[in-house]
Amino acid sequence: MGVKVINNISKFIDRSYKSMDRALNRMVIDVERLSKMQVPHDKGQLKASGHHERKGFLLYQIVYNKAYALYQEFGGDGKKKVVRKYSKAGKKKFYLRDPGRLIASKAMSYFRSEALT
């Protein structure tokens, strides 16, 4: 009687990385969705320019493709120029940072849900 050892570590690692990638994709989509609800807008051009991109395996980026996006996000350029008035009342600066922090605080639940699938 012999014992046969089957090495499935490589399959496990591959599935783990794929589930992490799916979880990150879901997180990026949620950050984008929440940021679009908070982005300052006048005619909606900044809001419409927002999208996410997959830059590589486990690497995602959210892009707002307008020149003034930096000013709206940080309330200025970080040096001398300060934006005092936002385009629409009730909206705020850090429209991307705050949703990112919220979703990052829930990261373990995203990873757990993907690991179970």
Buried (B, 14 or more C-beta within 10 A) or exposed (E): EEEEEEEEEEEEEEEEEEBBBBBBBBBBBBBBEBBBEBBBBEEEEBBBEBEBEEEEEEEBEBEBEBEEBBBBBBBBEEEEEEBEEBBEEEBEBBBBEBBBEEBEEEEEEBBEEBEEE
